[in-house]
Amino acid sequence: MMKVDSRYKCRGLRIRFHYALTNRNYEKFSIKCTLKTSTGAVLVDNNYNPCENQASGFNDKEYSKAKAGQTMMIAKEGNVQVMPKGHKSKDNSVNTLIKNNSYVRILETFEFVWLKDFYLEFFQNVNDPIMMQIDLFGIPSGSKEKRRPLGYCQLRINSDIDGKMVYGFHHLNILAYPKHEPSEDFIGISVLDPTLYKHSLHGEDAYRPDTPVSV
């Protein structure tokens, strides 16, 4: 049985989206992000607002194409670039190999903060895992159908070892509807301490505990 570490402090979560890699190009693309327990109950923040955020209105024409073997590079400041084959990573950047020819959509404008001690929330819920679900919506490019769910992914945001937050970068595979099977689509996000600077990707050099949280 896990025990609470009284020295560990969790002020909340900063969720930063970086990119989506999809096998097909989509229009009317949108994302919904929800924090919930494993039983499906949506969590609330310090102000009792549901931990749900949605982003839509992405420009249908703002996408690029990438080939298998290229690299998605996220600089320390958070800038996202598609790098050519054979790219050598820079210091303090996150690099992910693209395994399939993909359409690339940059999602840098989607970022938000949930303020709450989710570490204690985990223990108060008798070690019930806290899951972040990301749902994708859209229509295939050129289609006249209505926007529909495309797929989803889930990330457990507290460690199954000690219950602490799983901060850092995550390259997540999208499970496609209707069979809930792994697809060739991926999404890149970072789960961060909310006190990190706005444009910092990761690293303790960006953390200043004496700086007020800005949301």
Backbone bond lengths (Angstrom), bond angles and torsions (degrees), N, CA, C in turn:
res aa  C-N    CA-C-N  psi(-1)  N-CA   C-N-CA  omega(-1)  CA-C   N-CA-C  phi
1 M - - - 1.457 - - 1.526 110.13 -
2 M 1.346 116.45 129.27 1.459 120.84 178.77 1.520 110.35 -68.48
3 K 1.328 115.38 150.19 1.445 121.44 176.15 1.522 109.47 -122.45
4 V 1.330 115.99 148.08 1.465 121.45 -179.41 1.526 109.97 -67.81
5 D 1.341 115.82 132.12 1.459 121.99 173.75 1.532 106.93 -93.87
6 S 1.305 117.36 106.12 1.469 121.67 -174.70 1.529 112.38 -64.99
7 R 1.339 117.55 -17.22 1.463 121.15 -179.97 1.526 112.35 -83.17
8 Y 1.307 117.23 -16.37 1.466 121.41 -176.18 1.527 110.05 -85.72
9 K 1.320 115.98 130.68 1.457 121.13 -178.88 1.528 109.57 -119.63
10 C 1.298 115.48 130.75 1.463 121.53 175.11 1.517 108.16 -122.34
11 R 1.337 116.55 115.13 1.465 120.53 179.87 1.526 111.90 -91.45
12 G 1.315 116.03 -11.93 1.455 119.82 -179.22 1.517 110.45 143.27
13 L 1.317 115.35 -157.27 1.460 121.75 -176.83 1.523 109.93 -135.59
14 R 1.314 115.72 136.11 1.476 121.36 166.62 1.522 106.16 -107.14
15 I 1.321 117.08 120.33 1.459 122.13 -179.59 1.522 108.20 -105.59
16 R 1.315 115.93 121.74 1.471 121.44 -178.49 1.532 109.25 -123.50
17 F 1.327 115.76 121.60 1.460 121.16 177.35 1.526 109.25 -90.76
18 H 1.337 116.05 140.71 1.461 120.94 -177.80 1.526 112.70 -111.74
19 Y 1.327 117.32 -51.78 1.463 119.60 -174.66 1.526 110.92 -160.10
20 A 1.339 114.72 162.59 1.466 122.29 169.04 1.524 107.33 -126.08
21 L 1.315 116.51 134.08 1.464 123.30 174.37 1.518 107.13 -112.84
22 T 1.327 117.56 119.95 1.460 120.41 -176.72 1.523 110.90 -129.04
23 N 1.326 114.89 148.66 1.461 121.16 -179.55 1.524 111.43 -72.25
24 R 1.338 115.73 -28.22 1.462 122.15 177.09 1.515 108.96 -121.67
25 N 1.319 115.76 158.49 1.457 119.13 175.96 1.524 109.02 -88.01
26 Y 1.338 115.69 139.15 1.457 120.31 -177.70 1.521 111.14 -122.54
27 E 1.326 115.69 150.19 1.448 123.51 173.10 1.533 108.69 -112.71
28 K 1.348 115.88 165.66 1.470 122.22 -177.76 1.528 110.00 51.70
29 F 1.315 115.28 41.49 1.464 122.10 -175.53 1.526 110.24 -73.65
30 S 1.321 116.67 134.84 1.463 120.88 176.74 1.516 109.90 -148.23
31 I 1.342 114.95 162.86 1.462 121.95 -176.35 1.518 108.64 -134.46
32 K 1.307 115.79 141.19 1.461 121.97 172.38 1.515 108.46 -126.61
33 C 1.320 115.88 133.30 1.470 121.55 -177.42 1.524 108.38 -124.35
34 T 1.332 116.90 127.33 1.455 122.25 -175.25 1.520 110.23 -134.02
35 L 1.317 116.53 139.00 1.461 122.15 176.60 1.528 107.89 -106.18
36 K 1.325 116.09 125.66 1.462 119.44 -174.96 1.524 110.89 -148.63
37 T 1.320 114.98 166.61 1.460 120.16 173.80 1.524 108.48 -80.46
38 S 1.319 116.11 172.26 1.463 119.60 -179.92 1.521 111.70 -66.51
39 T 1.340 117.16 -18.52 1.465 120.58 178.58 1.526 112.23 -88.20
40 G 1.347 116.94 -3.61 1.458 120.99 176.51 1.511 115.60 99.94
41 A 1.329 118.33 -0.83 1.470 120.78 179.12 1.527 109.99 -73.60
42 V 1.349 117.54 125.82 1.460 122.00 -179.37 1.530 109.45 -75.47
43 L 1.339 116.48 131.15 1.463 120.81 -179.78 1.526 110.33 -80.41
44 V 1.337 116.48 161.93 1.464 122.12 177.48 1.522 109.26 -121.22
45 D 1.347 116.24 157.01 1.455 120.67 179.92 1.527 110.30 -89.62
46 N 1.328 116.06 -168.80 1.466 119.85 -177.76 1.524 113.55 -62.52
47 N 1.335 116.54 -23.67 1.465 121.09 179.43 1.527 112.14 -97.46
48 Y 1.320 116.25 11.81 1.460 123.76 178.76 1.529 112.75 65.78
49 N 1.332 115.76 24.71 1.461 120.43 173.01 1.522 109.19 -88.86
50 P 1.336 118.22 140.11 1.459 119.87 178.56 1.532 111.31 -59.48
51 C 1.321 116.83 139.56 1.465 121.55 177.77 1.523 108.71 -80.26
52 E 1.328 115.06 73.72 1.466 123.20 178.82 1.523 108.37 -137.19
53 N 1.307 117.35 132.31 1.460 122.32 176.05 1.519 109.03 -139.03
54 Q 1.330 114.76 144.24 1.450 119.32 -178.04 1.517 109.60 -135.33
55 A 1.328 115.67 142.58 1.463 121.59 178.04 1.520 108.82 -127.30
56 S 1.320 115.68 130.40 1.457 121.20 176.19 1.520 107.61 -140.36
57 G 1.301 116.53 -175.88 1.456 119.53 178.00 1.516 114.23 81.36
58 F 1.344 117.63 15.74 1.457 119.55 174.96 1.532 109.00 -65.32
59 N 1.318 115.91 139.96 1.462 121.07 -179.48 1.530 110.07 -67.86
60 D 1.330 116.49 121.84 1.468 120.78 -178.05 1.535 112.81 -59.25
61 K 1.333 115.83 -25.37 1.467 119.55 -175.70 1.530 113.25 -92.36
62 E 1.320 116.78 -6.42 1.459 119.63 -177.66 1.537 110.54 -92.92
63 Y 1.298 114.70 82.49 1.459 121.78 176.26 1.521 108.35 -151.06
64 S 1.305 116.48 165.85 1.460 121.69 176.04 1.520 108.28 -137.58
65 K 1.317 116.38 175.16 1.455 120.93 178.67 1.530 109.39 -116.16
66 A 1.310 115.32 144.84 1.466 120.74 177.91 1.522 108.57 -131.98
67 K 1.313 115.31 149.07 1.456 120.52 -179.83 1.525 110.04 -105.21
68 A 1.333 114.86 153.99 1.464 120.23 177.43 1.526 109.01 -55.56
69 G 1.320 116.99 134.99 1.461 121.79 -179.09 1.512 113.39 101.77
70 Q 1.341 116.88 -16.66 1.461 119.38 173.97 1.525 109.23 -78.09
71 T 1.334 116.03 175.29 1.467 120.93 -173.99 1.515 110.93 -129.29
72 M 1.329 115.99 136.20 1.457 120.66 168.41 1.518 107.11 -86.90
73 M 1.326 117.30 119.13 1.458 121.61 -179.85 1.525 109.53 -113.13
74 I 1.325 115.55 128.72 1.461 121.75 174.60 1.517 107.30 -114.64
75 A 1.332 115.81 113.69 1.463 120.27 179.59 1.518 109.84 -70.33
76 K 1.319 116.46 164.23 1.463 120.78 -178.63 1.522 111.44 -56.87
77 E 1.339 116.74 -32.55 1.466 120.46 -178.96 1.520 111.82 -77.30
78 G 1.347 117.39 -7.66 1.451 120.75 177.70 1.510 114.92 103.78
79 N 1.341 119.02 -6.57 1.454 121.04 179.90 1.527 110.90 -67.58
80 V 1.343 116.08 137.96 1.464 121.72 -176.33 1.524 109.45 -109.97
81 Q 1.335 116.31 134.26 1.455 121.65 178.32 1.521 110.02 -141.76
82 V 1.347 115.44 148.51 1.459 121.14 170.75 1.520 107.19 -94.41
83 M 1.328 116.05 119.68 1.453 121.09 -175.10 1.537 110.46 -102.91
84 P 1.335 116.97 151.69 1.473 120.33 -178.25 1.525 112.63 -68.73
85 K 1.325 115.54 167.55 1.461 120.56 176.90 1.522 109.84 -60.13
86 G 1.303 116.27 143.42 1.460 120.59 -179.60 1.505 113.88 82.30
87 H 1.325 116.84 7.29 1.468 120.74 -179.90 1.528 111.08 -59.99
88 K 1.317 115.66 134.57 1.465 121.35 175.25 1.522 108.47 -100.35
89 S 1.309 115.95 127.02 1.459 120.90 -173.51 1.521 111.76 -66.34
90 K 1.326 114.85 149.42 1.454 121.89 175.11 1.525 109.14 -91.54
91 D 1.314 115.44 162.22 1.457 119.68 177.93 1.529 109.88 -61.59
92 N 1.329 115.24 140.28 1.458 122.97 174.80 1.529 114.02 62.95
93 S 1.339 117.71 22.00 1.458 120.40 173.75 1.523 108.87 -107.45
94 V 1.333 114.85 157.86 1.457 121.14 176.24 1.518 107.61 -105.34
95 N 1.327 117.07 127.50 1.456 121.21 -175.71 1.528 110.08 -126.13
96 T 1.325 115.60 129.59 1.454 121.49 -178.98 1.524 109.21 -126.76
97 L 1.325 116.99 126.15 1.460 122.00 -179.97 1.524 109.73 -73.10
98 I 1.330 116.08 132.43 1.465 121.77 176.64 1.529 107.50 -87.95
99 K 1.319 116.60 118.37 1.463 121.09 -173.20 1.524 113.73 -90.74
100 N 1.339 117.52 -19.42 1.466 121.12 -178.82 1.527 109.67 -133.69
101 N 1.323 116.79 151.94 1.457 119.73 171.98 1.525 108.05 -56.03
102 S 1.331 116.79 130.31 1.462 119.75 -170.73 1.512 112.23 -143.02
103 Y 1.325 114.57 156.03 1.454 121.74 165.99 1.528 106.96 -90.37
104 V 1.320 115.34 135.89 1.463 120.84 -175.36 1.523 109.34 -113.07
105 R 1.319 115.53 126.97 1.461 120.69 175.41 1.532 107.64 -123.12
106 I 1.329 116.19 121.42 1.468 121.11 179.58 1.526 109.13 -82.10
107 L 1.333 115.68 132.52 1.471 121.28 -173.26 1.526 112.09 -118.68
108 E 1.324 117.42 27.88 1.466 121.38 -173.03 1.522 113.89 -60.29
109 T 1.337 117.78 -20.85 1.464 120.07 -176.42 1.525 112.35 -80.42
110 F 1.326 117.36 -8.42 1.466 119.95 -177.70 1.524 109.68 -100.39
111 E 1.321 114.89 105.10 1.463 122.05 -179.51 1.523 108.91 -152.41
112 F 1.320 116.47 142.24 1.464 119.76 -178.81 1.525 109.40 -157.88
113 V 1.340 115.11 169.59 1.463 121.62 -178.38 1.522 109.59 -128.78
114 W 1.319 116.18 136.25 1.455 122.89 168.78 1.524 107.18 -112.54
115 L 1.329 117.73 119.36 1.460 121.31 -179.24 1.526 111.04 -99.06
116 K 1.308 116.04 114.73 1.457 122.35 176.32 1.527 108.00 -178.55
117 D 1.318 116.57 154.60 1.462 120.44 176.34 1.526 108.06 -84.34
118 F 1.339 115.30 87.75 1.459 120.01 -178.25 1.532 112.08 -74.78
119 Y 1.310 116.32 -13.77 1.469 119.78 174.79 1.530 109.68 -68.19
120 L 1.334 117.05 -50.80 1.460 120.31 177.57 1.528 111.29 -68.23
121 E 1.326 116.26 -32.83 1.471 120.04 176.73 1.522 110.58 -57.08
122 F 1.332 115.07 -40.61 1.463 121.02 179.76 1.527 110.86 -60.37
123 F 1.315 117.14 -45.31 1.465 120.53 -178.92 1.536 111.83 -73.11
124 Q 1.339 115.99 -34.91 1.465 118.92 178.48 1.528 111.54 -66.08
125 N 1.343 115.73 -26.43 1.463 120.68 177.11 1.526 111.92 -91.62
126 V 1.338 116.02 22.88 1.468 123.13 176.32 1.531 110.67 56.03
127 N 1.329 115.11 52.56 1.463 123.00 175.00 1.532 113.03 60.37
128 D 1.327 116.46 29.07 1.461 119.98 176.01 1.527 108.35 -78.13
129 P 1.333 118.93 119.82 1.474 121.12 -175.90 1.525 112.63 -54.80
130 I 1.338 116.12 140.55 1.464 122.11 175.01 1.524 107.85 -97.21
131 M 1.317 116.21 122.21 1.461 122.09 -175.33 1.533 110.25 -113.20
132 M 1.337 116.20 139.54 1.454 120.73 170.89 1.523 107.31 -106.10
133 Q 1.325 115.68 120.89 1.464 120.30 178.46 1.515 109.84 -105.07
134 I 1.320 115.56 132.38 1.461 122.61 178.53 1.521 107.72 -115.55
135 D 1.325 116.73 119.17 1.466 122.61 179.34 1.520 109.53 -108.87
136 L 1.332 116.06 135.37 1.460 121.96 178.29 1.525 109.60 -110.45
137 F 1.344 115.31 141.15 1.459 121.63 179.97 1.528 108.93 -131.85
138 G 1.330 116.92 155.61 1.452 121.09 177.03 1.513 110.83 162.74
139 I 1.330 115.49 -172.59 1.460 121.57 173.68 1.522 108.02 -135.72
140 P 1.341 118.50 148.82 1.469 120.01 175.76 1.521 110.88 -57.34
141 S 1.312 116.89 140.98 1.467 121.70 -177.92 1.526 110.81 -54.57
142 G 1.333 116.04 130.09 1.453 121.60 179.23 1.505 114.40 88.53
143 S 1.328 116.90 -7.35 1.455 120.31 -178.95 1.526 110.55 -79.27
144 K 1.327 117.00 151.52 1.455 122.28 178.31 1.525 111.63 -103.92
145 E 1.325 117.16 5.47 1.455 120.29 -179.65 1.527 111.15 -74.47
146 K 1.317 116.70 167.54 1.454 121.43 178.59 1.528 110.29 -76.72
147 R 1.341 115.03 154.44 1.459 119.11 177.67 1.522 109.56 -59.18
148 R 1.329 115.30 137.64 1.461 120.64 -175.18 1.523 109.99 -139.82
149 P 1.340 117.38 163.37 1.468 120.03 174.69 1.530 110.56 -64.61
150 L 1.326 116.14 133.57 1.459 121.38 179.26 1.520 111.76 -99.25
151 G 1.312 116.50 -37.09 1.457 121.65 -177.99 1.512 110.29 170.21
152 Y 1.310 116.01 -174.26 1.458 120.61 -176.07 1.520 109.71 -157.21
153 C 1.313 115.88 167.57 1.462 121.69 170.77 1.517 107.88 -146.26
154 Q 1.310 116.59 160.52 1.452 122.18 179.14 1.516 109.84 -129.98
155 L 1.318 115.23 143.81 1.461 121.90 178.11 1.519 108.41 -133.01
156 R 1.317 116.59 123.67 1.459 120.27 173.34 1.522 107.63 -75.74
157 I 1.342 117.47 120.43 1.462 119.43 -172.22 1.530 113.05 -94.39
158 N 1.321 117.51 -1.65 1.466 119.35 172.99 1.525 108.99 -121.34
159 S 1.313 116.56 140.03 1.461 122.22 -176.38 1.526 111.58 -62.26
160 D 1.346 115.77 140.27 1.461 118.86 176.53 1.528 111.45 -80.76
161 I 1.352 116.43 1.89 1.467 120.67 178.00 1.519 111.73 -95.78
162 D 1.362 115.85 -48.86 1.468 118.99 -177.13 1.526 113.85 -130.70
163 G 1.324 118.11 0.49 1.463 121.13 177.46 1.507 115.22 82.92
164 K 1.345 118.03 -2.71 1.461 120.80 -178.10 1.527 110.58 -76.75
165 M 1.344 115.85 163.65 1.445 121.60 -175.35 1.534 111.91 -67.41
166 V 1.320 115.68 140.95 1.466 120.83 179.60 1.529 107.17 -93.24
167 Y 1.344 115.51 73.47 1.462 119.85 179.51 1.532 110.29 -71.38
168 G 1.339 115.40 153.04 1.458 120.05 175.84 1.518 111.56 127.90
169 F 1.337 114.14 -173.46 1.466 121.99 -178.06 1.523 110.59 -87.36
170 H 1.352 115.79 143.28 1.455 120.82 179.45 1.531 109.38 -136.86
171 H 1.331 116.00 127.35 1.469 123.75 175.79 1.526 105.97 -104.63
172 L 1.329 116.97 105.17 1.462 121.88 -166.93 1.523 112.25 -108.63
173 N 1.318 115.96 135.46 1.462 122.16 176.61 1.523 110.24 -82.84
174 I 1.324 116.08 134.54 1.455 121.63 179.66 1.527 109.91 -86.36
175 L 1.323 116.24 131.13 1.459 121.49 173.53 1.524 107.62 -88.24
176 A 1.326 116.25 125.29 1.457 120.83 -172.63 1.525 111.69 -90.93
177 Y 1.333 115.68 144.45 1.458 121.68 171.62 1.528 108.68 -81.10
178 P 1.328 120.31 154.25 1.478 125.83 3.56 1.531 113.88 -93.07
179 K 1.330 118.14 -3.40 1.466 119.79 -172.39 1.527 113.68 -93.49
180 H 1.335 117.59 -2.63 1.462 121.59 178.96 1.539 111.17 58.25
181 E 1.327 115.70 39.65 1.459 121.13 -177.68 1.525 110.40 -106.96
182 P 1.351 118.63 151.28 1.468 121.04 176.83 1.524 111.32 -54.83
183 S 1.322 115.80 137.36 1.461 121.69 -179.65 1.526 109.33 -111.75
184 E 1.338 115.47 -172.05 1.459 120.68 173.78 1.521 110.89 -96.71
185 D 1.322 116.43 17.11 1.465 122.68 -179.68 1.534 109.92 -103.73
186 F 1.345 114.85 143.02 1.463 120.70 -177.90 1.522 109.44 -139.19
187 I 1.326 115.19 157.88 1.454 120.58 175.16 1.521 108.36 -135.99
188 G 1.325 116.73 139.77 1.461 121.88 -178.89 1.518 110.72 -110.82
189 I 1.338 116.78 124.25 1.456 121.31 -179.47 1.528 109.62 -137.19
190 S 1.328 115.75 163.60 1.461 121.80 171.07 1.522 109.04 -123.84
191 V 1.321 115.61 136.64 1.454 123.31 173.33 1.523 106.39 -106.72
192 L 1.342 117.01 117.12 1.455 121.19 -168.96 1.523 112.01 -128.02
193 D 1.306 115.23 159.67 1.454 121.33 168.20 1.538 106.91 -65.79
194 P 1.330 118.85 133.19 1.476 119.65 -176.17 1.517 114.64 -65.68
195 T 1.338 118.29 -12.31 1.463 120.39 179.83 1.522 112.49 -86.45
196 L 1.336 117.63 -0.96 1.463 119.12 176.48 1.517 109.59 -67.82
197 Y 1.323 115.58 150.03 1.451 120.01 177.56 1.521 110.43 -59.42
198 K 1.306 115.17 153.27 1.460 121.99 -175.39 1.528 112.40 -53.47
199 H 1.327 118.23 -41.93 1.464 119.89 -172.91 1.518 113.30 -105.45
200 S 1.325 117.06 14.22 1.456 118.86 178.35 1.519 109.83 -92.08
201 L 1.314 116.33 137.44 1.452 120.72 -179.88 1.515 111.60 -85.10
202 H 1.300 115.89 -47.07 1.461 120.35 -177.65 1.530 107.99 -166.20
203 G 1.306 117.15 173.80 1.459 120.53 176.77 1.503 112.99 108.03
204 E 1.316 116.92 135.80 1.459 121.37 -177.79 1.522 112.54 -70.62
205 D 1.332 117.14 -15.53 1.463 119.16 179.45 1.526 111.47 -68.45
206 A 1.324 117.15 -15.64 1.463 120.67 179.67 1.511 112.08 -95.96
207 Y 1.294 117.23 1.60 1.475 121.00 -175.03 1.515 110.40 -98.28
208 R 1.338 115.76 124.33 1.456 120.83 177.37 1.521 107.78 -130.31
209 P 1.322 118.73 100.90 1.451 121.00 -177.29 1.519 114.26 -63.73
210 D 1.351 116.34 -16.38 1.458 118.88 -179.47 1.530 111.83 -90.09
211 T 1.341 116.68 -0.14 1.459 120.89 -178.91 1.518 110.34 -93.74
212 P 1.332 119.45 125.79 1.461 121.08 179.60 1.528 111.58 -59.09
213 V 1.315 116.29 146.33 1.461 120.58 176.77 1.517 108.90 -73.26
214 S 1.308 117.16 130.87 1.467 122.42 178.90 1.518 108.51 -111.41
215 V 1.324 115.97 121.86 1.461 119.86 -178.52 1.531 110.11 -128.68
